[in-house]
Amino acid sequence: MRVVLGVSGASGAALAMDCAEALTRAGVTIDLVLSAMAERTLAEEIGPDAYDRLCAMAARVHPRGDLGAEIASGSCPVAGMIVAPCSMRSLAAIAQGFDDNLLTRAAGVQLKERRPLILLTREAPLTLAHLRNMTSAAEMGAVILPPVPAFYLRPVSLAEVTAQIAARAVDLLRLAPPQATAWLPGQNG
């Protein structure tokens, strides 16, 4: 099983790292593509070695400008794509079919092939343009998964929050047994 992991430059670089770890635990091969700002955000939010650590979990790292890469084609056998985090710029490009880089092109391919596309959209507050782009992407088949904490699990660290959100994103691909902690009435809190 192959999954494309797209990483945009929105804040929330830990989500990308946690998604890669959850995909690896699920036995999934990762095709990685990062936006121009993603590398900077990884370094600023996680540390100078974050980019290298993320790339080490991927089977393939595709240059963002390579619109001729295998994952730019619907004939490439992938099971879906997660964009974590998903900036409002990347969301807008995906929602409007503006395939100007490999990340947005690969996302557009998932939509046209009716494959799962999970977008961990990161912004607050939201403008009407953001909401309309989310609606447009959802109408085309994308799953909009803002990284909202599962407060009912009573997380004690930010790492627990991002790991749970990443596990939920991977679970939405339905490729392996669920990894996210499920709500159990009377047991979670």
RODOFI-218190 format. One record per atom (N, C-alpha, C, CB): residue in one letter; residue number from 1; x, y, z. Coordinates in steps of 0.001 Angstrom, whole numbers, plus 500000, padded with zeros to 6 digits. Glycine has a CB too. Layout:
// RODOFI-218190
NODE residu num c1 c2 c3
NODE A NUM X Y Z
...
//
This chain:
// RODOFI-218190
NODE residu num c1 c2 c3
NODE M 1 500838 498819 500000
NODE M 1 500000 500000 500000
NODE M 1 500881 501241 500000
NODE M 1 499047 500000 501212
NODE R 2 500536 502173 499146
NODE R 2 501233 503453 499070
NODE R 2 500256 504568 499365
NODE R 2 501888 503653 497686
NODE V 3 500735 505569 500099
NODE V 3 499951 506766 500397
NODE V 3 500844 507965 500159
NODE V 3 499397 506752 501865
NODE V 4 500271 509013 499583
NODE V 4 500994 510267 499415
NODE V 4 500774 511092 500675
NODE V 4 500521 511043 498131
NODE L 5 501865 511590 501239
NODE L 5 501798 512517 502360
NODE L 5 502296 513861 501864
NODE L 5 502635 512012 503586
NODE G 6 501386 514821 501818
NODE G 6 501735 516182 501441
NODE G 6 501884 517020 502689
NODE G 6 500679 516789 500499
NODE V 7 502886 517866 502709
NODE V 7 503137 518729 503859
NODE V 7 503220 520158 503354
NODE V 7 504447 518316 504618
NODE S 8 502279 521000 503802
NODE S 8 502320 522406 503411
NODE S 8 502997 523206 504514
NODE S 8 500890 522953 503129
NODE G 9 503108 524503 504313
NODE G 9 503829 525350 505241
NODE G 9 503027 525895 506397
NODE G 9 504396 526456 504519
NODE A 10 501797 525451 506559
NODE A 10 500982 525930 507683
NODE A 10 501609 525477 508994
NODE A 10 499517 525413 507572
NODE S 11 501305 526204 510053
NODE S 11 501753 525789 511372
NODE S 11 501123 524437 511703
NODE S 11 501389 526855 512448
NODE G 12 501882 523609 512397
NODE G 12 501400 522271 512734
NODE G 12 502287 521198 512144
NODE G 12 499976 522083 512251
NODE A 13 503583 521479 512054
NODE A 13 504529 520529 511471
NODE A 13 504528 519187 512203
NODE A 13 505928 521117 511485
NODE A 14 504215 519201 513497
NODE A 14 504165 517944 514254
NODE A 14 503116 517002 513672
NODE A 14 503861 518220 515739
NODE L 15 502082 517538 513059
NODE L 15 501054 516705 512437
NODE L 15 501647 515888 511290
NODE L 15 499890 517575 511927
NODE A 16 502537 516492 510521
NODE A 16 503186 515772 509422
NODE A 16 504025 514625 509964
NODE A 16 504063 516725 508588
NODE M 17 504811 514914 510983
NODE M 17 505671 513888 511572
NODE M 17 504832 512749 512157
NODE M 17 506573 514502 512663
NODE D 18 503773 513095 512873
NODE D 18 502916 512074 513480
NODE D 18 502161 511267 512429
NODE D 18 501926 512722 514438
NODE C 19 501740 511909 511330
NODE C 19 501089 511158 510254
NODE C 19 502062 510169 509631
NODE C 19 500540 512112 509178
NODE A 20 503298 510596 509405
NODE A 20 504300 509691 508838
NODE A 20 504535 508502 509768
NODE A 20 505625 510439 508583
NODE E 21 504593 508763 511063
NODE E 21 504790 507674 512024
NODE E 21 503592 506730 512045
NODE E 21 505036 508239 513427
NODE A 22 502377 507276 511991
NODE A 22 501175 506436 511987
NODE A 22 501077 505619 510699
NODE A 22 499917 507301 512156
NODE L 23 501428 506212 509577
NODE L 23 501427 505473 508309
NODE L 23 502450 504345 508348
NODE L 23 501722 506420 507126
NODE T 24 503615 504623 508911
NODE T 24 504657 503604 509034
NODE T 24 504176 502447 509912
NODE T 24 505947 504218 509616
NODE R 25 503531 502779 511042
NODE R 25 502992 501717 511921
NODE R 25 501958 500870 511194
NODE R 25 502360 502330 513188
NODE A 26 501219 501477 510276
NODE A 26 500195 500759 509519
NODE A 26 500793 499940 508378
NODE A 26 499173 501738 508966
NODE G 27 502098 500010 508200
NODE G 27 502748 499246 507139
NODE G 27 502594 499860 505765
NODE G 27 502209 497865 507116
NODE V 28 502360 501161 505720
NODE V 28 502125 501865 504465
NODE V 28 503431 502473 503953
NODE V 28 501049 502961 504647
NODE T 29 503638 502406 502655
NODE T 29 504773 503052 502001
NODE T 29 504390 504502 501725
NODE T 29 505175 502306 500674
NODE I 30 505284 505422 502077
NODE I 30 504976 506848 501974
NODE I 30 505692 507477 500780
NODE I 30 505369 507576 503269
NODE D 31 504903 508186 499959
NODE D 31 505418 509077 498928
NODE D 31 505260 510479 499498
NODE D 31 504657 508902 497532
NODE L 32 506358 511191 499711
NODE L 32 506354 512476 500403
NODE L 32 506579 513622 499433
NODE L 32 507420 512498 501492
NODE V 33 505777 514681 499597
NODE V 33 505985 515913 498834
NODE V 33 505713 517084 499771
NODE V 33 505057 515972 497559
NODE L 34 506635 518051 499769
NODE L 34 506540 519194 500670
NODE L 34 506447 520493 499878
NODE L 34 507745 519234 501619
NODE S 35 505678 521440 500398
NODE S 35 505637 522771 499798
NODE S 35 506920 523515 500152
NODE S 35 504387 523564 500280
NODE A 36 507123 524660 499534
NODE A 36 508323 525461 499798
NODE A 36 508408 525875 501260
NODE A 36 508340 526701 498908
NODE M 37 507306 526264 501859
NODE M 37 507312 526725 503243
NODE M 37 507338 525580 504251
NODE M 37 506108 527589 503495
NODE A 38 507030 524374 503841
NODE A 38 506993 523243 504766
NODE A 38 508348 522988 505411
NODE A 38 506527 521993 504043
NODE E 39 509401 523079 504623
NODE E 39 510743 522841 505176
NODE E 39 511065 523854 506270
NODE E 39 511809 522912 504061
NODE R 40 510711 525097 506040
NODE R 40 510965 526137 507038
NODE R 40 510144 525896 508301
NODE R 40 510648 527523 506461
NODE T 41 508873 525557 508130
NODE T 41 508008 525325 509278
NODE T 41 508486 524124 510086
NODE T 41 506564 525115 508823
NODE L 42 508901 523062 509416
NODE L 42 509450 521902 510119
NODE L 42 510638 522310 510989
NODE L 42 509876 520814 509115
NODE A 43 511543 523093 510420
NODE A 43 512733 523514 511164
NODE A 43 512370 524416 512341
NODE A 43 513707 524239 510235
NODE E 44 511448 525353 512118
NODE E 44 511101 526303 513173
NODE E 44 510285 525666 514291
NODE E 44 510336 527462 512588
NODE E 45 509407 524731 513959
NODE E 45 508516 524161 514973
NODE E 45 509054 522896 515636
NODE E 45 507193 523859 514355
NODE I 46 509864 522135 514906
NODE I 46 510364 520867 515460
NODE I 46 511868 520907 515703
NODE I 46 510026 519708 514521
NODE G 47 512613 521451 514761
NODE G 47 514054 521534 514919
NODE G 47 514769 521352 513597
NODE G 47 514533 520503 515910
NODE P 48 516075 521610 513582
NODE P 48 516830 521579 512331
NODE P 48 516916 520206 511666
NODE P 48 518201 522075 512582
NODE D 49 516702 519139 512419
NODE D 49 516786 517795 511837
NODE D 49 515421 517237 511428
NODE D 49 517441 516850 512824
NODE A 50 514362 518018 511599
NODE A 50 512997 517520 511337
NODE A 50 512804 517090 509888
NODE A 50 511970 518594 511685
NODE Y 51 513290 517888 508952
NODE Y 51 513137 517552 507534
NODE Y 51 513788 516201 507236
NODE Y 51 513755 518655 506642
NODE D 52 515002 516020 507703
NODE D 52 515712 514756 507466
NODE D 52 514994 513580 508124
NODE D 52 517151 514847 507992
NODE R 53 514480 513769 509337
NODE R 53 513743 512700 510034
NODE R 53 512475 512330 509278
NODE R 53 513389 513133 511468
NODE L 54 511761 513346 508780
NODE L 54 510536 513087 508018
NODE L 54 510863 512354 506727
NODE L 54 509794 514403 507711
NODE C 55 511860 512824 506016
NODE C 55 512246 512183 504752
NODE C 55 512703 510742 504954
NODE C 55 513356 512979 504078
NODE A 56 513310 510459 506085
NODE A 56 513791 509102 506370
NODE A 56 512635 508104 506486
NODE A 56 514615 509095 507663
NODE M 57 511447 508581 506819
NODE M 57 510286 507689 506929
NODE M 57 509618 507429 505583
NODE M 57 509271 508276 507890
NODE A 58 510011 508176 504561
NODE A 58 509382 508048 503243
NODE A 58 510190 507118 502346
NODE A 58 509236 509427 502579
NODE A 59 509477 506367 501528
NODE A 59 510142 505534 500523
NODE A 59 510624 506398 499362
NODE A 59 509189 504426 500012
NODE R 60 509840 507457 499075
NODE R 60 510164 508381 497990
NODE R 60 509891 509802 498443
NODE R 60 509355 508050 496713
NODE V 61 510813 510701 498141
NODE V 61 510609 512127 498385
NODE V 61 510619 512799 497020
NODE V 61 511718 512734 499351
NODE H 62 509493 513399 496664
NODE H 62 509338 513988 495336
NODE H 62 509561 515497 495378
NODE H 62 507949 513675 494772
NODE P 63 510343 516036 494439
NODE P 63 510498 517490 494362
NODE P 63 509162 518151 494036
NODE P 63 511555 517868 493302
NODE R 64 508825 519220 494750
NODE R 64 507518 519876 494579
NODE R 64 507294 520414 493171
NODE R 64 507381 521009 495568
NODE G 65 508365 520691 492460
NODE G 65 508221 521228 491108
NODE G 65 508127 520169 490030
NODE G 65 509360 522122 490804
NODE D 66 508226 518901 490385
NODE D 66 508232 517815 489397
NODE D 66 506811 517374 489066
NODE D 66 509048 516618 489915
NODE L 67 506166 518121 488185
NODE L 67 504797 517775 487797
NODE L 67 504741 516545 486897
NODE L 67 504147 518948 487094
NODE G 68 505897 516015 486541
NODE G 68 505964 514767 485789
NODE G 68 506226 513565 486670
NODE G 68 507027 514858 484741
NODE A 69 506217 513758 487988
NODE A 69 506448 512648 488914
NODE A 69 505324 511627 488809
NODE A 69 506568 513161 490362
NODE E 70 505612 510420 489208
NODE E 70 504642 509321 489142
NODE E 70 503332 509671 489859
NODE E 70 505245 508052 489754
NODE I 71 503402 510324 491021
NODE I 71 502190 510622 491801
NODE I 71 501339 511732 491188
NODE I 71 502572 511011 493210
NODE A 72 501795 512320 490080
NODE A 72 501010 513328 489368
NODE A 72 500044 512687 488377
NODE A 72 501935 514299 488638
NODE S 73 500056 511359 488315
NODE S 73 499208 510637 487365
NODE S 73 498204 509741 488083
NODE S 73 500067 509801 486416
NODE G 74 497011 509670 487551
NODE G 74 495985 508786 488094
NODE G 74 496333 507321 487945
NODE G 74 494674 509055 487429
NODE S 75 497279 506996 487084
NODE S 75 497669 505597 486904
NODE S 75 498627 505123 487994
NODE S 75 498311 505407 485541
NODE C 76 499089 506036 488832
NODE C 76 499982 505662 489928
NODE C 76 499156 504965 491014
NODE C 76 500726 506919 490506
NODE P 77 499535 503759 491395
NODE P 77 498728 502985 492339
NODE P 77 498932 503397 493806
NODE P 77 499048 501522 492184
NODE V 78 498252 504470 494216
NODE V 78 498279 504865 495622
NODE V 78 496878 504713 496199
NODE V 78 498793 506329 495788
NODE A 79 496815 504543 497524
NODE A 79 495535 504311 498199
NODE A 79 494869 505596 498655
NODE A 79 495735 503406 499385
NODE G 80 495547 506721 498517
NODE G 80 494987 507997 498933
NODE G 80 496090 508955 499327
NODE G 80 494012 507807 500089
NODE M 81 495669 510083 499912
NODE M 81 496617 511131 500264
NODE M 81 496150 511862 501508
NODE M 81 496798 512115 499102
NODE I 82 497110 512248 502333
NODE I 82 496871 513111 503490
NODE I 82 497711 514363 503286
NODE I 82 497228 512387 504854
NODE V 83 497120 515531 503514
NODE V 83 497879 516777 503530
NODE V 83 497859 517271 504968
NODE V 83 497281 517853 502528
NODE A 84 499038 517226 505599
NODE A 84 499140 517531 507028
NODE A 84 500398 518328 507315
NODE A 84 499131 516243 507860
NODE P 85 500282 519542 507740
NODE P 85 499075 520350 507770
NODE P 85 498741 520853 506365
NODE P 85 499239 521530 508744
NODE C 86 497530 521329 506205
NODE C 86 497081 521869 504921
NODE C 86 496856 523369 505092
NODE C 86 495770 521152 504420
NODE S 87 497677 524164 504443
NODE S 87 497538 525619 504505
NODE S 87 496308 526063 503717
NODE S 87 498808 526313 503957
NODE M 88 495874 527260 503970
NODE M 88 494745 527805 503223
NODE M 88 495121 528037 501765
NODE M 88 494261 529113 503860
NODE R 89 496385 528284 501491
NODE R 89 496842 528429 500112
NODE R 89 496727 527096 499378
NODE R 89 498298 528944 500071
NODE S 90 497209 526014 500017
NODE S 90 497096 524694 499391
NODE S 90 495638 524285 499253
NODE S 90 497863 523642 500205
NODE L 91 494835 524534 500280
NODE L 91 493403 524241 500198
NODE L 91 492769 524954 499015
NODE L 91 492697 524646 501493
NODE A 92 493052 526244 498857
NODE A 92 492467 527014 497755
NODE A 92 492864 526426 496409
NODE A 92 492904 528483 497834
NODE A 93 494142 526078 496266
NODE A 93 494596 525497 495004
NODE A 93 493905 524165 494729
NODE A 93 496114 525307 495022
NODE I 94 493779 523332 495761
NODE I 94 493104 522037 495604
NODE I 94 491632 522244 495256
NODE I 94 493234 521193 496895
NODE A 95 490966 523129 495980
NODE A 95 489528 523360 495774
NODE A 95 489217 523928 494394
NODE A 95 488996 524304 496837
NODE Q 96 490161 524685 493844
NODE Q 96 489923 525322 492547
NODE Q 96 490616 524604 491394
NODE Q 96 490384 526755 492592
NODE G 97 491248 523468 491680
NODE G 97 491903 522698 490631
NODE G 97 493135 523380 490062
NODE G 97 490938 522427 489531
NODE F 98 493796 524200 490870
NODE F 98 494987 524918 490433
NODE F 98 496215 524081 490771
NODE F 98 495072 526326 491098
NODE D 99 496549 523171 489871
NODE D 99 497619 522194 490095
NODE D 99 498980 522786 489730
NODE D 99 497361 520914 489274
NODE D 100 499422 523778 490499
NODE D 100 500637 524512 490166
NODE D 100 501901 523922 490764
NODE D 100 500502 525917 490611
NODE N 101 501785 522923 491615
NODE N 101 502957 522221 492153
NODE N 101 502558 520769 492378
NODE N 101 503477 522887 493491
NODE L 102 503526 519942 492726
NODE L 102 503245 518512 492831
NODE L 102 502293 518187 493980
NODE L 102 504536 517745 493011
NODE L 103 502363 518946 495074
NODE L 103 501457 518689 496198
NODE L 103 500002 518886 495757
NODE L 103 501793 519621 497397
NODE T 104 499703 520010 495131
NODE T 104 498316 520284 494734
NODE T 104 497891 519392 493561
NODE T 104 498151 521771 494354
NODE R 105 498824 519060 492676
NODE R 105 498502 518158 491563
NODE R 105 498175 516764 492084
NODE R 105 499674 518089 490559
NODE A 106 498990 516252 493019
NODE A 106 498734 514916 493573
NODE A 106 497393 514892 494301
NODE A 106 499872 514494 494534
NODE A 107 497050 515969 494989
NODE A 107 495745 516038 495661
NODE A 107 494618 516035 494633
NODE A 107 495653 517303 496551
NODE G 108 494786 516804 493562
NODE G 108 493783 516814 492498
NODE G 108 493598 515450 491855
NODE G 108 494162 517818 491444
NODE V 109 494687 514705 491737
NODE V 109 494617 513345 491182
NODE V 109 493754 512463 492079
NODE V 109 496040 512733 491028
NODE Q 110 493914 512592 493399
NODE Q 110 493095 511773 494308
NODE Q 110 491621 512067 494096
NODE Q 110 493481 512030 495782
NODE L 111 491280 513339 493931
NODE L 111 489877 513715 493728
NODE L 111 489345 513158 492411
NODE L 111 489723 515245 493753
NODE K 112 490105 513321 491344
NODE K 112 489600 512854 490040
NODE K 112 489497 511340 489967
NODE K 112 490498 513349 488922
NODE E 113 490338 510644 490729
NODE E 113 490301 509179 490754
NODE E 113 489372 508637 491839
NODE E 113 491701 508630 490963
NODE R 114 488718 509546 492568
NODE R 114 487782 509182 493651
NODE R 114 488471 508371 494752
NODE R 114 486600 508377 493083
NODE R 115 489703 508770 495055
NODE R 115 490457 508159 496151
NODE R 115 490365 509067 497379
NODE R 115 491954 507919 495744
NODE P 116 490605 508529 498563
NODE P 116 490548 509363 499770
NODE P 116 491576 510492 499744
NODE P 116 490765 508504 501007
NODE L 117 491134 511675 500111
NODE L 117 491996 512837 500283
NODE L 117 491619 513466 501613
NODE L 117 491852 513862 499091
NODE I 118 492540 513433 502564
NODE I 118 492309 513934 503914
NODE I 118 493102 515224 504073
NODE I 118 492716 512876 505000
NODE L 119 492411 516331 504371
NODE L 119 493056 517636 504494
NODE L 119 492992 518115 505938
NODE L 119 492393 518666 503554
NODE L 120 494142 518205 506588
NODE L 120 494216 518713 507963
NODE L 120 494408 520226 507889
NODE L 120 495388 518026 508775
NODE T 121 493311 520903 507621
NODE T 121 493321 522346 507384
NODE T 121 493661 523115 508652
NODE T 121 491971 522803 506844
NODE R 122 494584 524074 508519
NODE R 122 495115 524797 509671
NODE R 122 494987 526302 509482
NODE R 122 496577 524421 509907
NODE E 123 494012 526879 510149
NODE E 123 493867 528330 510194
NODE E 123 492781 528671 511193
NODE E 123 493535 528914 508789
NODE A 124 492880 529832 511802
NODE A 124 491836 530300 512719
NODE A 124 492059 531788 512970
NODE A 124 491848 529489 514070
NODE P 125 491037 532575 512956
NODE P 125 489689 532244 512521
NODE P 125 489634 532055 511007
NODE P 125 488708 533333 512956
NODE L 126 488509 531565 510552
NODE L 126 488330 531282 509134
NODE L 126 487574 532416 508445
NODE L 126 487586 529957 508944
NODE T 127 488030 532755 507240
NODE T 127 487307 533731 506431
NODE T 127 486252 532993 505605
NODE T 127 488284 534537 505507
NODE L 128 485379 533753 504982
NODE L 128 484379 533151 504111
NODE L 128 485055 532419 502948
NODE L 128 483407 534226 503582
NODE A 129 486161 532951 502450
NODE A 129 486901 532278 501370
NODE A 129 487397 530909 501838
NODE A 129 488097 533150 500900
NODE H 130 487923 530829 503065
NODE H 130 488388 529545 503600
NODE H 130 487235 528554 503665
NODE H 130 489015 529729 504999
NODE L 131 486111 529007 504204
NODE L 131 484945 528131 504345
NODE L 131 484427 527662 502990
NODE L 131 483832 528851 505103
NODE R 132 484400 528557 502023
NODE R 132 483934 528172 500684
NODE R 132 484887 527170 500038
NODE R 132 483791 529414 499787
NODE N 133 486178 527372 500232
NODE N 133 487142 526412 499682
NODE N 133 487012 525053 500360
NODE N 133 488576 526940 499839
NODE M 134 486761 525043 501671
NODE M 134 486530 523768 502360
NODE M 134 485289 523084 501818
NODE M 134 486393 523986 503874
NODE T 135 484235 523857 501616
NODE T 135 482992 523301 501060
NODE T 135 483235 522737 499673
NODE T 135 481889 524374 501008
NODE S 136 483930 523482 498840
NODE S 136 484213 523036 497480
NODE S 136 485025 521741 497480
NODE S 136 484960 524126 496710
NODE A 137 486067 521682 498303
NODE A 137 486883 520465 498372
NODE A 137 486059 519289 498889
NODE A 137 488111 520688 499275
NODE A 138 485223 519533 499895
NODE A 138 484370 518469 500442
NODE A 138 483361 517983 499401
NODE A 138 483630 518968 501699
NODE E 139 482808 518895 498633
NODE E 139 481852 518504 497592
NODE E 139 482502 517627 496534
NODE E 139 481248 519741 496937
NODE M 140 483810 517786 496337
NODE M 140 484534 516954 495370
NODE M 140 484981 515634 495971
NODE M 140 485739 517701 494837
NODE G 141 484827 515471 497288
NODE G 141 485163 514190 497903
NODE G 141 486241 514237 498964
NODE G 141 485581 513259 496866
NODE A 142 486870 515380 499174
NODE A 142 487897 515475 500211
NODE A 142 487255 515417 501595
NODE A 142 488715 516776 500050
NODE V 143 488008 514916 502555
NODE V 143 487594 514945 503949
NODE V 143 488342 516097 504606
NODE V 143 487879 513571 504676
NODE I 144 487606 517033 505172
NODE I 144 488206 518168 505863
NODE I 144 488330 517781 507337
NODE I 144 487349 519487 505675
NODE L 145 489562 517691 507818
NODE L 145 489825 517266 509190
NODE L 145 490675 518326 509897
NODE L 145 490538 515879 509214
NODE P 146 490029 519400 510365
NODE P 146 490814 520383 511119
NODE P 146 491414 519707 512353
NODE P 146 489932 521608 511533
NODE P 147 492647 520022 512688
NODE P 147 493293 519364 513826
NODE P 147 492755 519872 515163
NODE P 147 494799 519576 513765
NODE V 148 491578 519398 515499
NODE V 148 490906 519785 516738
NODE V 148 491138 518702 517786
NODE V 148 489379 520013 516503
NODE P 149 491595 519073 518981
NODE P 149 491868 518066 520017
NODE P 149 490610 517300 520441
NODE P 149 492489 518735 521235
NODE A 150 490796 516033 520757
NODE A 150 489728 515210 521337
NODE A 150 489800 515436 522856
NODE A 150 489888 513652 520951
NODE F 151 489178 516506 523313
NODE F 151 489275 516886 524728
NODE F 151 488755 515796 525658
NODE F 151 488507 518172 524976
NODE Y 152 487803 515001 525178
NODE Y 152 487236 513936 526011
NODE Y 152 488256 512875 526385
NODE Y 152 486080 513286 525299
NODE L 153 489386 512830 525672
NODE L 153 490448 511882 526010
NODE L 153 491373 512427 527097
NODE L 153 491260 511540 524766
NODE R 154 491132 513665 527487
NODE R 154 491930 514339 528515
NODE R 154 493435 514262 528232
NODE R 154 491634 513729 529880
NODE P 155 493871 514763 527073
NODE P 155 495297 514724 526768
NODE P 155 496084 515589 527752
NODE P 155 495551 515192 525326
NODE V 156 497282 515130 528078
NODE V 156 498120 515878 529020
NODE V 156 499283 516580 528319
NODE V 156 498657 514943 530098
NODE S 157 499435 516362 527017
NODE S 157 500509 517024 526284
NODE S 157 500076 517316 524855
NODE S 157 501778 516162 526291
NODE L 158 500762 518264 524258
NODE L 158 500505 518570 522852
NODE L 158 500862 517368 521978
NODE L 158 501307 519817 522410
NODE A 159 501873 516623 522358
NODE A 159 502268 515427 521607
NODE A 159 501134 514409 521564
NODE A 159 503522 514791 522229
NODE E 160 500404 514250 522669
NODE E 160 499247 513342 522676
NODE E 160 498169 513840 521720
NODE E 160 498668 513205 524103
NODE V 161 497956 515140 521698
NODE V 161 496928 515724 520817
NODE V 161 497281 515481 519355
NODE V 161 496775 517244 521082
NODE T 162 498509 515802 518955
NODE T 162 498871 515657 517542
NODE T 162 498934 514184 517130
NODE T 162 500220 516335 517267
NODE A 163 499362 513310 518019
NODE A 163 499392 511880 517696
NODE A 163 497981 511336 517470
NODE A 163 500086 511091 518819
NODE Q 164 497022 511766 518293
NODE Q 164 495633 511322 518144
NODE Q 164 495036 511828 516827
NODE Q 164 494783 511809 519336
NODE I 165 495296 513086 516501
NODE I 165 494776 513652 515253
NODE I 165 495382 512933 514047
NODE I 165 495073 515168 515179
NODE A 166 496676 512692 514087
NODE A 166 497337 511985 512988
NODE A 166 496801 510563 512843
NODE A 166 498853 511952 513211
NODE A 167 496613 509879 513961
NODE A 167 496059 508522 513917
NODE A 167 494663 508539 513312
NODE A 167 496020 507902 515329
NODE R 168 493889 509553 513664
NODE R 168 492527 509680 513109
NODE R 168 492582 509883 511598
NODE R 168 491770 510861 513777
NODE A 169 493531 510708 511134
NODE A 169 493672 510942 509694
NODE A 169 494026 509654 508965
NODE A 169 494741 512009 509424
NODE V 170 494966 508906 509510
NODE V 170 495360 507636 508897
NODE V 170 494198 506642 508942
NODE V 170 496600 507048 509612
NODE D 171 493462 506609 510051
NODE D 171 492306 505711 510161
NODE D 171 491264 505996 509075
NODE D 171 491663 505844 511548
NODE L 172 491114 507270 508695
NODE L 172 490129 507632 507669
NODE L 172 490456 507035 506306
NODE L 172 490038 509138 507550
NODE L 173 491702 506618 506095
NODE L 173 492073 505943 504848
NODE L 173 491576 504499 504819
NODE L 173 493591 505973 504662
NODE R 174 491262 503946 506000
NODE R 174 490727 502593 506136
NODE R 174 491626 501526 505500
NODE R 174 489350 502529 505515
NODE L 175 492926 501631 505781
NODE L 175 493908 500700 505215
NODE L 175 494400 499674 506217
NODE L 175 495081 501461 504672
NODE A 176 494154 499922 507499
NODE A 176 494669 499061 508565
NODE A 176 493722 499185 509754
NODE A 176 496146 499449 508966
NODE P 177 493893 498336 510754
NODE P 177 493069 498493 511961
NODE P 177 493240 499898 512550
NODE P 177 493444 497420 513019
NODE P 178 492188 500437 513158
NODE P 178 492248 501796 513711
NODE P 178 493375 501960 514735
NODE P 178 490916 502152 514358
NODE Q 179 494015 503131 514682
NODE Q 179 495077 503479 515628
NODE Q 179 494625 504526 516637
NODE Q 179 496297 503984 514879
NODE A 180 493657 505346 516258
NODE A 180 493213 506422 517148
NODE A 180 492480 505841 518348
NODE A 180 492303 507416 516396
NODE T 181 492639 506501 519482
NODE T 181 491906 506093 520677
NODE T 181 490436 506408 520478
NODE T 181 492457 506800 521948
NODE A 182 489591 505413 520653
NODE A 182 488148 505591 520438
NODE A 182 487473 506098 521702
NODE A 182 487499 504271 519987
NODE W 183 486386 506814 521522
NODE W 183 485545 507256 522628
NODE W 183 484834 506050 523197
NODE W 183 484526 508340 522175
NODE L 184 484972 505841 524476
NODE L 184 484289 504765 525173
NODE L 184 483539 505386 526336
NODE L 184 485288 503661 525658
NODE P 185 482211 505501 526269
NODE P 185 481447 506144 527334
NODE P 185 481785 505548 528704
NODE P 185 479947 506011 527059
NODE G 186 482092 506453 529628
NODE G 186 482403 506029 530967
NODE G 186 483841 505591 531188
NODE G 186 481515 504942 531332
NODE Q 187 484605 505442 530088
NODE Q 187 485986 504963 530235
NODE Q 187 487032 506001 529868
NODE Q 187 486191 503746 529389
NODE N 188 486695 506974 528991
NODE N 188 487671 507966 528565
NODE N 188 487746 509166 529527
NODE N 188 487330 508446 527163
NODE G 189 486840 509337 530368
NODE G 189 486918 510513 531205
NODE G 189 485724 510680 531978
NODE G 189 487160 511708 530436
//
